[in-house]
C-alpha cells in the first residue's frame, strides 16, 4: 500500500498517512461528482492546516478580586466545552490550590477554601 511521507519542511508535526488508490471504476464520468470530491478534500486539508484537524483549543483568562466575604466565583469562559483545564494564579504568578467545578459548557465555578482577602487578586485561566 502506498504512503505519503512526512513533510518536515512545511508540517513538522505531520503524521504518515496511508491510503489505497481509488479504483477508476468507482468514479463516474459526471463532473459534478469529481468537483464534489475535490471540494471535500480541499475543505479537509484546510481544516487540518488551520485547526490541526481536531477542532482546536481556546483560552480564556480573567482576574478576580477578593472582598474577604465571597469564596466562590463563577467564571464564564464561553469555550463551548466541558473539556477544560482551569488554573488559578496569585499576584506572584504562583499556582493556587482551590476547588473547580465544571458547571456547563461555558462556565466553571472556582471555590477557594477561605475567602480571598479584600483587594487580593487572582488570575483564572481556562483552556479548552
Secondary structure, 3 states (H helix, E strand, C coil): CCEECCCCCCCCCCCCEECCCCCHHHCCCCHHHHHHHHHHHHHHHHHHHHHCCCCCCCEEEEEEECCCCCCEEEEECCCCCCCCEEEEECCCCCECCCEEEEEECCEEEEECCCCCCCCCEEEEEEEC
